Amino acid sequence: MTDLRRRGFLGQSVAGMSALAASPWLLGQEGKAPASERLKVGCIGVGGRASFLMKAFAAQKDVDLLMICDVDTNKLPAAVASVAAINGKKPEAVADFRRVVDHKDLDVVVIGTPDHWHAIPTILACQAGKDVYVEKPDGHNIVEGQRMVAAQRKHKRIVQMGTQSRTTPHFREAMDYIKSGKLGRCLVAKAWESSKQGSIGRPADSTPPAGVDYDVWIGPAQKKPFNIRRFHGNWRWFFDLGTGDLGNDGVHRLDIARWALSTAVEAEGGQPLGLPQVITATGGKWYFDDMQEWPDTLQVNYEFSPPAAGKPGRLLTYEMRVWAPYDYLEESEGAALFGDQGYIVIGNGKWRAFDNKKKVVAQGGGDYDGAGHIRNFLDCVKSRQKPNADLETIGHPSSILCHAGNVAWRTGHRLSLDPVTEMFADDPEANALRTRKEYRAPYLLPEV
C-alpha cells in the first residue's frame, strides 16, 4: 500500500459553490453543541446512499463535517452546498480520499463508496486512528472483510456497518417478540428480494465524463474501458466492482434473518449461531438480457450444523426474484422466521407475528431511515462501546453470507465453510474467489 500513499494527491479543494435551498435537516451553527463536544467528520463519497449519510452526519448537533470527497468532482459543488444549507458552514471538498484519511484533525471517516472501495479506505482510516462508518457489505470479498476486521481489532477502532435495521426500533421490537418464545421451536428462517428491477441494456463503451479520474474510480479492479453502466448506480451488477443484489439489498435481508434465527436459538437456551457450515446456491441470469454479470434469479441455502449430538440443525434460505412485480408474504423484500407454534414476517416498515392458525397475534412498525443508526455510532465513538452493527461481530458475519452465497453460485459447488479461517474446505476454486485474482497497482489491499 506504500505505492498508493506516495502517489500525488488527485484533487484540490473546490471553492465558489452556490447555495442550495434550505435542507430538511436545517440546523445551522447556532444549533450545534459546544465546539469541545463535537466530533470532526469527513465523508468519502457524496452520491447515492452517500448523499444521505453526508447530510445525516452534518445534521447531528455534535458533528462538524469538515471535509467531503468524491472522485467525480462534478458532484462536489452541490454536495458542499447541501452541507452548508444544513449547518451553515461549507466543508472542504477534495477528490483524493487520502486527504480525508490523513487529515490530522478528523475523528471519524464515513465511507459511502461502491463496494470495491470499502476496504482500502476503512483499513487506512483505522491505521490513522480514526473511527469508521462504512456502508454494506463490509468489502468486495471475504478477504477484504477479514482485513478490515483485523485493522479494527489491532487499532481498537469503532467501526459500524450500514445495516441500519440493527438500530431501527421496530426491528428490535420484533427480536424481543422472538425472545418471548411464542413462536415455539424455530428451525428455518427465510430472506428474500422480489421487487421488480429493470434491464440495464448493452450501451457501447465511451469516454469518462470530464471531471472524473476514471483510473482512481476503477481502483483495485481490473482496468476496462469506461461504460456508463459500469459507473454511477449500476456498478453493483459487475463482478469486479460490486457484489450483485445479494450484497446490495440481500445483505439487509440476510442480516435480519440471521439475527432472528440466532435470537430464537438463544431463546431456546442455545449459543449464537455464528457462521453456517454448508452453503449451496442455484440460479442464474435468466430474465434480463443485458450486460449484468450477477444473477437476477437466485436461491441460496445456509445450513447451520448442530453444535452437539442430539441438537437440531438450522436452515436459512435466501431467494432473489428481481423481476417479480408482486410481493411475497406481503413484503417486496423481507425476512421471516418459522416455528412450530407460529411465524413472524419482518419487512422494512412493519413486522407481524402469526400463531399456528395464521392469525396475527402481534405487530409493530416504524421508520427505516437510518438516522438512529448514525446516532448509535456516534454515541459509541464517544463511549467506546460496540455499536449495534459492529463490523467484527455483526457486519462481517452477515457480509460473509453474501460473499459465500456468491461464491457458491459462481462455482456451482456445495461449500463447507470453516467458521474460524473463513475458508472453504478442499475447494481451491472457491477459495480463489475469496479475494481478487490481482489488486491493480498502486491500489493494493493494505497489510495489517
FILUMMAR-663428 format. One record per residue: residue number from 1; residue in one letter; x, y, z of N, C-alpha, C in turn. Coordinates in steps of 0.02 Angstrom, whole numbers, m for minus. Each point is the difference from the previous one (the first is absolute). Layout:
BEGIN
> NUM|A|X|Y|Z|X|Y|Z|X|Y|Z
...
END
This chain:
BEGIN
> 1|M|41|m60|0|m41|60|0|43|63|0
> 2|T|65|m8|9|45|58|0|m6|39|m65
> 3|D|m4|m37|m57|m4|33|m65|m60|47|m4
> 4|L|m57|m22|27|m60|40|m3|8|62|43
> 5|R|32|m6|58|9|58|43|47|51|m32
> 6|R|49|m23|m39|50|46|m27|m24|37|m62
> 7|R|m53|m23|m32|m24|35|m59|m23|70|18
> 8|G|6|45|m48|m21|69|13|m74|6|11
> 9|F|m20|50|36|m71|10|12|m35|13|m66
> 10|L|m61|m24|m6|m35|0|m64|m47|60|m9
> 11|G|m15|34|52|m48|54|m7|15|58|47
> 12|Q|m30|56|m13|8|59|41|m66|20|30
> 13|S|2|42|49|m61|25|31|m42|36|m52
> 14|V|m65|m4|8|m46|32|m47|m30|61|34
> 15|A|3|57|m34|m24|62|30|m53|32|m45
> 16|G|m29|53|25|m48|39|m38|m63|m39|m17
> 17|M|m29|m35|48|m57|m43|m14|m65|33|20
> 18|S|m51|m9|m40|m64|32|12|m38|m35|56
> 19|A|m43|37|33|m39|m28|56|m62|m36|m25
> 20|L|m22|m50|38|m61|m36|m16|m58|31|39
> 21|A|m60|m21|m18|m58|17|40|8|m32|69
> 22|A|m38|25|48|5|m25|68|m11|m75|3
> 23|S|41|m34|39|m3|m73|6|m52|m20|52
> 24|P|m31|m59|m8|m45|m23|53|36|m12|66
> 25|W|67|m4|m1|38|m10|60|30|66|26
> 26|L|m27|57|m23|28|65|15|16|6|75
> 27|L|61|17|15|22|4|69|35|66|14
> 28|G|51|15|m40|37|62|10|50|m7|56
> 29|Q|51|41|m1|52|m3|51|m28|16|70
> 30|E|m52|41|2|m29|17|65|m33|m60|34
> 31|G|m18|m51|m39|m31|m59|29|49|m53|20
> 32|K|64|12|m10|52|m50|15|17|0|75
> 33|A|26|m57|22|27|m6|68|63|43|5
> 34|P|23|13|60|63|37|7|56|m35|m39
> 35|A|46|39|m27|53|m27|m42|39|m56|33
> 36|S|8|4|65|39|m50|36|m35|m68|2
> 37|E|m65|m1|m14|m39|m62|2|m12|m30|m69
> 38|R|24|33|m53|m15|m23|m67|53|m47|m27
> 39|L|m23|m51|m35|45|m45|m36|12|28|m70
> 40|K|62|m4|m22|19|27|m65|m2|m58|m51
> 41|V|m40|10|m52|m18|m54|m47|19|18|m71
> 42|G|23|m51|m38|10|6|m72|m37|m55|m36
> 43|C|m30|16|m57|m40|m48|m38|33|m15|m67
> 44|I|8|m64|m15|26|m22|m65|m58|m27|m40
> 45|G|m16|34|m55|m59|m15|m40|m56|48|17
> 46|V|m32|29|m52|m53|49|13|m63|m14|m42
> 47|G|0|m54|m41|m58|m15|m42|m38|m60|27
> 48|G|m62|m10|m24|m38|m58|19|m10|m3|75
> 49|R|10|m59|29|m7|m10|72|48|46|38
> 50|A|59|13|m28|48|43|33|m27|70|10
> 51|S|m45|23|m44|m30|66|8|m42|3|64
> 52|F|m39|m54|12|m38|m2|63|47|1|60
> 53|L|52|m41|m2|46|m3|57|31|69|13
> 54|M|23|32|m52|31|66|7|m47|49|34
> 55|K|m62|3|m23|m48|47|28|m19|m19|72
> 56|A|m9|m65|12|m20|m22|66|55|12|52
> 57|F|63|m11|m19|54|16|46|5|75|12
> 58|A|m7|39|m54|5|73|7|m54|27|47
> 59|A|m57|m34|3|m56|24|41|6|m17|74
> 60|Q|49|m40|18|9|m18|70|29|60|39
> 61|K|m27|13|58|21|59|38|72|m4|23
> 62|D|24|m61|9|69|m8|25|49|m20|m55
> 63|V|m15|21|m62|44|m15|m57|20|65|m35
> 64|D|64|6|m16|25|49|m47|21|m39|m62
> 65|L|m37|7|m55|19|m34|m62|50|46|m36
> 66|L|63|m17|8|54|44|m24|20|m12|m72
> 67|M|m11|m62|m25|27|m17|m66|m45|m50|m35
> 68|I|m10|10|m65|m34|m49|m42|44|m17|m59
> 69|C|m11|m59|m29|44|m24|m53|m39|m40|m50
> 70|D|15|10|m64|m27|m43|m53|45|4|m60
> 71|V|14|m57|m31|43|m3|m58|m34|32|m61
> 72|D|m67|7|3|m37|35|m51|m9|72|24
> 73|T|44|44|m22|m2|69|26|m62|38|m23
> 74|N|m36|m26|m48|m62|32|m21|m52|1|55
> 75|K|6|m47|47|m49|m6|54|17|43|60
> 76|L|60|27|2|22|35|61|m34|68|12
> 77|P|m11|41|m51|m32|65|15|m68|m8|34
> 78|A|m43|m43|m26|m67|m9|30|6|m30|70
> 79|A|49|m45|10|9|m31|65|22|51|52
> 80|V|46|44|m19|22|53|46|m59|44|18
> 81|A|m41|18|m50|m58|42|13|m50|m34|46
> 82|S|m8|m66|m8|m47|m37|43|22|3|72
> 83|V|64|m12|12|25|2|69|m6|71|28
> 84|A|18|50|m40|m4|69|24|m72|20|16
> 85|A|m48|m26|m39|m70|16|14|m24|m32|64
> 86|I|29|m55|19|m21|m35|61|27|34|62
> 87|N|66|15|0|29|26|62|38|66|m7
> 88|G|m10|34|m57|27|67|m6|74|6|m9
> 89|K|33|m54|m17|73|1|m7|20|m46|m56
> 90|K|42|25|m46|22|m40|m57|57|m48|21
> 91|P|m5|m63|m21|57|m45|10|52|9|m54
> 92|E|60|m20|13|50|m4|m53|m18|m58|m46
> 93|A|8|9|m64|m18|m52|m49|62|m20|m39
> 94|V|13|m65|m2|60|m26|m34|m19|m61|m42
> 95|A|45|m19|m45|m11|m59|m42|39|m61|22
> 96|D|50|10|43|44|m54|22|m19|m23|70
> 97|F|m21|m62|7|m24|m24|65|55|1|53
> 98|R|63|m2|m20|55|1|49|4|67|36
> 99|R|m26|52|m31|m3|65|34|m45|m5|61
> 100|V|m51|m41|m4|m46|m11|56|33|m45|52
> 101|V|25|m57|m23|30|m49|45|58|30|40
> 102|D|40|42|m33|60|26|32|m11|66|37
> 103|H|m60|27|m2|m13|64|33|9|m7|75
> 104|K|46|37|28|20|m11|70|m54|19|50
> 105|D|m48|42|m20|m50|22|48|m64|m42|0
> 106|L|m8|m45|m48|m63|m39|m4|m1|m56|51
> 107|D|m60|m11|28|m11|m56|46|m32|m59|m35
> 108|V|m41|14|m51|m42|m50|m32|4|6|m76
> 109|V|2|m58|m33|m5|m3|m73|m63|m39|m18
> 110|V|m40|28|m44|m62|m31|m24|11|m22|m72
> 111|I|m12|m64|m15|15|m28|m66|m65|m23|m33
> 112|G|m21|37|m51|m60|m17|m38|15|m14|m72
> 113|T|57|m30|m13|24|m15|m68|m29|m65|m26
> 114|P|10|m16|m65|m17|m67|m25|39|m54|37
> 115|D|m24|m62|m5|27|m56|38|76|m8|m7
> 116|H|26|11|m61|71|m13|m12|45|53|33
> 117|W|m31|53|28|38|51|35|m20|5|73
> 118|H|m24|m55|30|m15|m1|71|63|m16|42
> 119|A|37|m50|m21|53|m28|43|60|46|8
> 120|I|27|24|m55|63|38|4|m8|62|44
> 121|P|m51|43|m10|m6|58|45|m14|m19|72
> 122|T|m39|m53|11|m15|m21|69|64|m20|36
> 123|I|41|m41|m32|62|m23|31|47|58|13
> 124|L|9|44|m50|45|57|9|m25|47|54
> 125|A|m65|9|4|m28|44|52|12|m29|69
> 126|C|m9|m65|8|14|m33|65|74|9|17
> 127|Q|43|m10|m49|72|8|12|18|72|18
> 128|A|m40|47|m23|11|70|16|m33|21|65
> 129|G|m30|m47|36|m29|15|65|m69|30|m2
> 130|K|m37|m13|m56|m67|28|m7|m52|m55|5
> 131|D|m58|18|26|m57|m46|1|m37|5|m67
> 132|V|m36|m53|m17|m26|m6|m69|m73|m21|0
> 133|Y|m39|33|m41|m67|m23|m19|5|m19|m73
> 134|V|m12|m64|m17|8|m23|m69|m64|m34|m23
> 135|E|m18|14|m62|m60|m32|m28|10|m75|m10
> 136|K|m56|m33|m11|0|m73|m8|11|m18|m74
> 137|P|22|m63|m14|30|m48|47|68|25|21
> 138|D|33|m35|47|61|29|28|55|10|m52
> 139|G|7|m45|m47|50|7|m53|m26|m31|m63
> 140|H|43|m3|m49|m18|m30|m65|3|m76|3
> 141|N|35|m27|49|9|m73|5|18|m18|72
> 142|I|6|m64|13|11|m24|69|67|24|28
> 143|V|53|m4|m39|66|20|26|1|74|17
> 144|E|m33|42|m41|m2|71|17|m35|11|67
> 145|G|m55|m36|11|m34|6|64|43|m22|58
> 146|Q|37|m56|m9|45|m23|52|53|53|16
> 147|R|27|30|m51|53|51|9|m28|62|36
> 148|M|m62|18|m17|m33|57|34|m9|m15|74
> 149|V|m22|m60|16|m9|m20|70|67|0|36
> 150|A|51|m25|m33|67|m2|31|24|71|17
> 151|A|m13|47|m45|20|70|12|m40|30|57
> 152|Q|m65|m14|1|m42|23|55|25|m25|67
> 153|R|15|m65|2|22|m31|63|68|26|21
> 154|K|47|1|m46|69|19|17|4|72|25
> 155|H|m39|44|m31|6|71|16|m56|24|48
> 156|K|m40|m49|24|m51|13|50|m47|57|m22
> 157|R|m28|m8|m61|m44|50|m28|m73|m20|6
> 158|I|m44|48|0|m71|m11|m5|m18|0|m75
> 159|V|m28|m55|m24|m19|m5|m70|m72|m25|m4
> 160|Q|m43|39|m29|m70|m17|m9|m14|m13|m74
> 161|M|m35|m55|m15|m21|m13|m69|m72|24|m10
> 162|G|m16|22|m60|m63|33|m13|m60|m45|m9
> 163|T|m8|m50|42|m61|m40|2|m44|30|55
> 164|Q|m38|51|m19|m35|42|48|m56|m35|37
> 165|S|m22|m58|m23|m52|m37|35|22|m19|71
> 166|R|65|m6|11|25|m18|66|m16|53|54
> 167|T|m14|60|m23|m17|54|47|m74|19|m4
> 168|T|m32|m11|m57|m69|21|m10|m46|m32|53
> 169|P|m39|40|37|m39|m26|57|m46|m58|m17
> 170|H|m36|2|m56|m49|m53|m10|33|m67|m17
> 171|F|61|1|m27|36|m63|m9|21|m29|68
> 172|R|20|44|44|20|m23|67|m61|m25|39
> 173|E|m58|31|m12|m62|m24|31|m16|m71|m25
> 174|A|11|m12|m64|m13|m66|m27|45|m52|33
> 175|M|63|18|12|45|m46|34|m22|m13|72
> 176|D|m26|51|32|m26|m10|68|m58|m50|0
> 177|Y|m42|4|m51|m55|m48|m4|27|m71|m10
> 178|I|51|m7|m42|30|m66|m10|29|m27|65
> 179|K|30|44|40|28|m21|64|m53|m27|47
> 180|S|m62|19|m9|m53|m23|44|m13|m74|m6
> 181|G|22|m31|m55|m9|m71|m10|m69|m19|m27
> 182|K|m42|49|m17|m68|m15|m21|m4|m34|m69
> 183|L|54|3|m38|0|m34|m65|15|m74|7
> 184|G|19|m21|59|17|m70|11|70|m16|m23
> 185|R|9|m60|m23|66|m23|m23|11|23|m72
> 186|C|51|40|m11|12|31|m66|61|m32|m33
> 187|L|m12|m29|m58|54|m34|m36|18|34|m66
> 188|V|m45|42|m27|9|27|m67|m12|75|m1
> 189|A|43|36|m35|m9|71|m14|7|10|m75
> 190|K|m31|53|m23|2|14|m72|9|75|m12
> 191|A|38|17|m51|9|69|m22|m14|3|m74
> 192|W|m25|58|m24|m16|2|m71|1|71|m28
> 193|E|9|3|m66|m8|61|m40|m46|m18|m58
> 194|S|m56|36|m6|m45|m14|m56|m26|64|m31
> 195|S|33|55|12|m20|64|m30|28|5|m71
> 196|K|m42|19|m47|19|m2|m70|51|54|m16
> 197|Q|52|m19|m36|50|46|m26|m2|m2|m76
> 198|G|41|40|m32|m1|4|m72|65|m22|m31
> 199|S|m2|m8|m66|60|m16|m38|46|61|m3
> 200|I|66|m12|0|47|55|m8|25|4|m72
> 201|G|m25|m43|m44|17|4|m70|72|m18|m14
> 202|R|22|19|m61|69|m13|m21|29|61|m36
> 203|P|5|56|35|28|59|m33|73|m10|m18
> 204|A|22|35|m52|70|m6|m22|47|34|49
> 205|D|63|m22|0|51|34|39|8|71|m25
> 206|S|24|43|44|8|71|m19|59|29|38
> 207|T|3|65|5|55|32|37|m27|25|67
> 208|P|41|0|52|m23|24|66|m21|73|m4
> 209|P|m48|21|40|m19|70|2|58|44|23
> 210|A|1|61|m23|49|48|25|m10|9|75
> 211|G|55|6|36|m5|9|72|2|m64|39
> 212|V|8|m58|m34|3|m65|33|68|m31|m14
> 213|D|36|m17|54|62|m38|m8|m19|m74|m3
> 214|Y|m7|m26|m60|m27|m67|m8|48|m53|26
> 215|D|65|12|m3|48|m48|26|m10|m10|75
> 216|V|m10|54|36|m11|m5|71|m69|m31|14
> 217|W|m49|18|m39|m67|m28|11|2|m76|m6
> 218|I|35|m26|m50|7|m73|m8|42|m29|57
> 219|G|52|37|22|40|m20|57|30|m69|m6
> 220|P|m12|m44|49|32|m66|1|m28|m48|m52
> 221|A|m55|17|m32|m32|m46|m48|39|m2|m65
> 222|Q|m15|m49|m41|31|m6|m65|m20|60|m43
> 223|K|49|29|m35|m14|59|m42|m37|m21|m63
> 224|K|m57|29|m11|m40|m12|m60|m22|67|m28
> 225|P|m21|2|m64|m23|63|m29|m59|27|39
> 226|F|m7|66|2|m56|30|34|m65|m19|m34
> 227|N|m49|m16|41|m68|m13|m24|m48|31|51
> 228|I|m50|36|m23|m45|35|45|m34|m48|49
> 229|R|m8|m64|m19|m32|m48|44|48|m27|54
> 230|R|64|10|m10|49|m20|50|18|59|45
> 231|F|m42|51|m2|14|61|38|m56|11|51
> 232|H|m19|61|14|m48|15|53|m63|m43|m5
> 233|G|m19|m27|57|m64|m36|4|1|m72|m20
> 234|N|32|m15|m56|m4|m69|m27|64|m40|9
> 235|W|51|29|31|63|m35|11|m10|m66|38
> 236|R|m52|m5|42|m8|m57|44|m15|m65|m38
> 237|W|m17|5|m65|m18|m61|m37|60|m32|m34
> 238|F|61|23|15|60|m26|m33|47|m31|51
> 239|F|29|m58|m19|41|m39|46|56|41|32
> 240|D|35|41|m39|59|36|24|m17|56|49
> 241|L|m61|26|m4|m17|61|36|m49|m11|57
> 242|G|m49|m43|m9|m53|m9|49|m8|m73|21
> 243|T|m54|m12|36|m14|m68|25|m71|m22|m18
> 244|G|m27|31|m54|m67|m18|m22|m53|21|49
> 245|D|m62|m21|m13|m53|20|45|4|m38|66
> 246|L|37|m56|1|10|m35|63|38|43|50
> 247|G|50|38|m25|38|45|43|m30|70|4
> 248|N|m47|15|m43|m30|66|m2|m58|4|50
> 249|D|m56|m30|m17|m57|m2|45|m2|m64|41
> 250|G|26|m55|m28|m2|m64|34|34|0|67
> 251|V|54|40|7|36|1|63|m45|24|57
> 252|H|m45|47|m15|m48|23|51|m46|m57|21
> 253|R|m29|m33|m50|m49|m53|15|34|m59|35
> 254|L|59|m19|m23|37|m55|32|20|18|71
> 255|D|20|61|10|19|21|68|m59|m6|48
> 256|I|m59|21|m23|m59|m4|43|m19|m73|12
> 257|A|1|m41|m53|m18|m71|8|49|m36|45
> 258|R|65|13|m8|51|m31|44|m10|22|72
> 259|W|m14|64|9|m13|28|66|m60|m34|33
> 260|A|m54|m8|m40|m61|m31|27|12|m73|18
> 261|L|33|m37|m44|12|m71|12|45|m10|61
> 262|S|52|41|5|45|m6|57|m35|20|65
> 263|T|m43|51|m4|m39|20|59|m44|m57|25
> 264|A|m31|m36|m48|m43|m56|19|41|m56|32
> 265|V|58|m15|m28|43|m52|28|21|18|71
> 266|E|18|63|10|20|22|67|m59|m2|48
> 267|A|m60|17|m24|m60|m3|43|m14|m71|22
> 268|E|21|m50|m40|m9|m70|18|57|m26|43
> 269|G|47|44|18|55|m19|43|64|m19|m36
> 270|G|2|11|m67|59|m17|m38|48|58|m6
> 271|Q|56|m12|m33|51|50|m12|m16|38|m65
> 272|P|24|61|m8|m9|36|m63|23|m42|m59
> 273|L|m33|9|m57|12|m45|m56|71|4|m29
> 274|G|28|59|m4|64|6|m34|m9|m5|m74
> 275|L|48|m32|m34|m3|m6|m73|m27|m68|m20
> 276|P|m31|m3|m60|m24|m65|m24|58|m46|m18
> 277|Q|m13|m64|3|52|m49|m18|m5|m22|m73
> 278|V|m60|2|m28|m9|m22|m69|m40|52|m38
> 279|I|23|17|m61|m34|48|m43|m9|m29|m70
> 280|T|m60|3|m26|m14|m20|m69|m40|54|m34
> 281|A|6|5|m66|m36|52|m37|m17|m25|m69
> 282|T|m57|24|m24|m20|m15|m69|m37|60|m28
> 283|G|4|9|m65|m32|57|m32|41|23|m58
> 284|G|m15|61|m24|38|25|m56|m27|66|m26
> 285|K|29|23|m54|m25|59|m35|m50|m26|m51
> 286|W|m60|m9|23|m51|m35|m39|m54|47|m28
> 287|Y|m5|60|25|m56|43|m19|22|59|m44
> 288|F|49|38|23|20|60|m37|54|m16|m52
> 289|D|m11|21|m61|50|m8|m53|38|66|m5
> 290|D|50|7|43|38|62|2|71|m16|21
> 291|M|39|50|19|71|m10|14|14|m13|74
> 292|Q|m52|m9|42|12|m19|69|36|m68|2
> 293|E|44|m7|50|36|m63|9|m28|m42|57
> 294|W|m24|32|53|m27|m37|56|m71|m26|m15
> 295|P|m24|m50|35|m65|m30|m16|m59|46|16
> 296|D|m54|m10|m36|m63|33|16|m49|m48|33
> 297|T|18|m64|1|m41|m53|30|47|m44|41
> 298|L|m14|m7|64|49|m35|42|m34|m28|62
> 299|Q|22|m60|20|m17|m27|65|63|m25|33
> 300|V|11|20|62|58|m21|39|m24|m32|65
> 301|N|27|m58|16|m15|m33|63|61|1|45
> 302|Y|m11|20|62|53|2|51|m19|m49|56
> 303|E|41|m51|9|m15|m50|52|46|11|60
> 304|F|m32|6|58|36|7|62|m2|m67|35
> 305|S|56|m33|4|3|m68|28|m11|2|75
> 306|P|m27|m54|27|m10|m3|73|67|4|37
> 307|P|3|38|55|63|6|37|18|m63|40
> 308|A|m48|m44|10|14|m61|38|m50|m54|m20
> 309|A|17|m62|15|m44|m56|m17|m68|10|32
> 310|G|m52|m14|m39|m68|6|26|m30|69|m7
> 311|K|39|48|m24|m25|68|m9|m21|9|m73
> 312|P|m53|39|m12|m23|9|m69|43|48|m39
> 313|G|5|m11|m65|31|49|m45|m50|55|m13
> 314|R|22|52|m34|m43|56|m18|13|17|m74
> 315|L|m51|27|m32|5|16|m71|m22|72|m12
> 316|L|43|37|m35|m18|67|m23|2|m3|m76
> 317|T|m53|23|m31|m1|m1|m73|m14|70|m27
> 318|Y|31|17|m56|m8|65|m31|m25|m9|m72
> 319|E|m49|40|m19|m26|m2|m69|2|69|m31
> 320|M|22|3|m62|3|61|m38|m42|m9|m64
> 321|R|m50|42|m7|m40|1|m62|m10|74|m17
> 322|V|51|31|m29|m2|72|m10|m39|19|m63
> 323|W|m38|m46|m26|m44|12|m57|m73|m7|19
> 324|A|m14|m15|64|m69|m15|22|m38|64|17
> 325|P|m57|12|m32|m39|61|14|m51|m9|56
> 326|Y|15|m44|47|m47|m13|55|39|m18|63
> 327|D|m33|5|57|31|m12|64|0|m74|18
> 328|Y|40|m16|50|0|m66|31|m15|10|74
> 329|L|m49|m34|27|m22|10|69|m13|74|14
> 330|E|m28|33|m51|m19|71|4|59|48|7
> 331|E|60|m23|m17|59|43|3|40|m10|m65
> 332|S|19|55|m33|41|m7|m60|70|m23|17
> 333|E|23|16|59|64|m24|26|m7|m7|75
> 334|G|25|m55|27|m10|m10|71|34|m62|26
> 335|A|m19|m18|61|27|m60|33|m57|m31|41
> 336|A|4|m65|9|m50|m35|40|34|m54|40
> 337|L|m30|m15|58|24|m54|43|m59|m46|15
> 338|F|11|m65|m8|m53|m49|6|11|m46|60
> 339|G|m49|m3|45|2|m44|57|m59|m48|m2
> 340|D|m1|m48|45|m55|m49|0|m63|26|34
> 341|Q|4|61|30|m59|30|30|m22|65|m35
> 342|G|38|21|m50|m16|60|m36|59|25|m41
> 343|Y|m9|57|m31|54|27|m41|m5|76|2
> 344|I|55|33|m21|3|72|0|27|24|m67
> 345|V|m30|52|m27|21|31|m63|24|70|15
> 346|I|62|16|m21|31|63|16|16|38|m65
> 347|G|m35|55|m12|12|41|m58|33|65|19
> 348|N|13|42|m50|35|63|14|m39|47|46
> 349|G|m66|m1|m7|m40|47|38|m43|m30|55
> 350|K|m3|m67|3|m43|m31|51|20|m72|11
> 351|W|m24|m27|57|7|m72|13|m67|m26|25
> 352|R|m13|m64|m15|m62|m32|21|16|m70|23
> 353|A|m26|m18|58|8|m68|26|m66|m36|m6
> 354|F|2|m64|m22|m59|m41|m11|3|m61|45
> 355|D|m59|m24|22|m1|m63|36|m4|m57|m50
> 356|N|m9|m62|25|0|m57|m45|m65|m9|m39
> 357|K|m46|48|9|m61|2|m41|3|58|m50
> 358|K|59|30|m6|13|56|m45|m36|64|20
> 359|K|m17|6|64|m32|60|26|54|48|26
> 360|V|m6|64|m17|46|50|25|m10|9|75
> 361|V|53|m10|38|m4|4|73|41|58|29
> 362|A|45|28|m40|40|57|22|28|35|m62
> 363|Q|12|64|5|27|37|m57|29|67|23
> 364|G|39|29|m44|29|65|14|26|30|m64
> 365|G|23|61|3|26|33|m60|36|64|17
> 366|G|28|31|m51|36|62|11|41|19|m60
> 367|D|41|52|9|41|28|m53|63|m43|m10
> 368|Y|29|6|m59|59|m39|m18|51|45|m34
> 369|D|11|60|27|41|50|m36|74|m3|18
> 370|G|19|m33|52|71|m8|16|30|53|45
> 371|A|m37|54|15|28|53|42|19|m25|69
> 372|G|m41|m45|29|16|m27|65|63|m42|1
> 373|H|14|m32|m56|61|m41|m7|62|43|3
> 374|I|m5|58|m31|55|48|2|9|26|72
> 375|R|m56|14|33|3|23|69|32|m52|45
> 376|N|m18|m63|m9|29|m54|39|76|m2|m10
> 377|F|22|7|m62|72|0|m14|35|57|35
> 378|L|m26|60|m5|32|58|31|3|m7|76
> 379|D|m54|m25|29|1|m11|72|54|m49|20
> 380|C|10|m52|m42|51|m51|16|70|25|m13
> 381|V|8|46|m47|65|32|m9|20|35|65
> 382|K|m48|30|34|15|35|61|8|m47|60
> 383|S|m41|m52|3|1|m46|57|51|m56|m8
> 384|R|20|m14|m62|45|m55|m19|m34|m68|12
> 385|Q|m66|m1|0|m38|m62|2|m12|m25|m72
> 386|K|m16|m65|m7|m13|m27|m67|m66|28|m27
> 387|P|0|23|m62|m63|24|m30|m44|m59|m19
> 388|N|m62|16|m20|m49|m52|m14|18|m44|m59
> 389|A|36|28|m49|22|m40|m57|77|0|m2
> 390|D|29|m15|58|72|m6|6|28|m44|m56
> 391|L|51|25|m34|26|m36|m59|21|m71|17
> 392|E|38|m9|53|28|m65|15|m53|m52|17
> 393|T|m48|19|42|m47|m49|27|m66|m4|m38
> 394|I|m18|53|m37|m64|2|m35|10|9|m75
> 395|G|34|54|m20|5|18|m70|37|m51|m42
> 396|H|58|m22|24|39|m48|m40|m34|m68|m6
> 397|P|m26|m29|54|m35|m64|m8|m59|3|m49
> 398|S|m39|54|2|m56|5|m47|26|11|m71
> 399|S|55|36|m8|29|9|m66|26|m66|m28
> 400|I|28|m43|44|24|m65|m23|m56|m40|m32
> 401|L|m61|5|27|m57|m36|m30|m7|20|m73
> 402|C|6|65|m14|m5|24|m69|58|m25|m43
> 403|H|60|10|25|59|m21|m40|1|m75|m11
> 404|A|m15|m39|52|1|m73|m7|m56|m23|m47
> 405|G|m58|31|3|m54|m16|m46|19|13|m72
> 406|N|35|56|m11|23|16|m68|52|m51|m24
> 407|V|44|m20|45|51|m50|m18|m33|m67|m16
> 408|A|m50|m19|40|m35|m63|m14|m34|2|m68
> 409|W|m30|58|m17|m32|5|m65|50|m2|m57
> 410|R|56|36|7|48|4|m55|35|m67|m12
> 411|T|10|m39|53|33|m65|m9|m49|m57|m13
> 412|G|m61|8|25|m48|m56|m3|15|m55|49
> 413|H|43|15|50|21|m51|48|m40|3|65
> 414|R|m4|m56|33|m24|m2|69|60|17|43
> 415|L|m3|56|34|58|26|37|m4|m18|73
> 416|S|57|m19|28|7|m10|72|44|55|28
> 417|L|m29|42|42|35|60|25|28|m13|69
> 418|D|65|13|8|32|m2|65|m14|66|36
> 419|P|m37|0|56|m19|63|32|58|37|31
> 420|V|57|m32|9|57|33|30|43|33|m53
> 421|T|19|m38|m52|43|27|m52|m40|36|m54
> 422|E|m65|m13|m4|m44|27|m52|24|m22|m69
> 423|M|26|m62|m3|20|m31|m63|m46|m59|m15
> 424|F|m1|m21|m63|m41|m55|m22|41|m64|m3
> 425|A|m24|m52|33|39|m62|6|8|m34|m68
> 426|D|62|m17|m16|16|m41|m59|m30|27|m64
> 427|D|3|66|m9|m29|30|m59|42|59|m25
> 428|P|54|m14|m37|43|54|m24|m37|51|m43
> 429|E|m47|m22|m41|m36|46|m43|m40|50|41
> 430|A|m35|m24|51|m39|44|43|46|46|40
> 431|N|55|m26|26|45|42|40|33|54|m42
> 432|A|9|m13|m64|28|52|m44|m46|59|m6
> 433|L|m65|m11|9|m50|54|m4|m10|36|67
> 434|R|38|m19|51|m3|35|63|33|69|m5
> 435|T|36|13|m54|34|63|m10|6|13|m75
> 436|R|29|55|m18|13|13|m71|58|m42|m25
> 437|K|m1|m15|m64|57|m33|m30|61|45|5
> 438|E|m10|65|m7|54|48|3|m27|69|20
> 439|Y|35|35|44|m16|69|15|43|44|m44
> 440|R|m30|42|m39|34|41|m50|41|54|35
> 441|A|64|m1|m11|45|51|31|m19|69|m27
> 442|P|5|51|43|25|m2|69|m55|m11|53
> 443|Y|m59|m23|m22|m57|m6|45|0|m68|35
> 444|L|51|m12|39|9|m65|32|m36|m2|67
> 445|L|m23|m60|19|m33|m9|64|52|6|55
> 446|P|m8|46|48|51|11|51|10|m62|44
> 447|E|61|m12|19|15|m51|50|m17|28|69
> 448|V|m18|m43|46|m18|21|68|44|m37|49
END
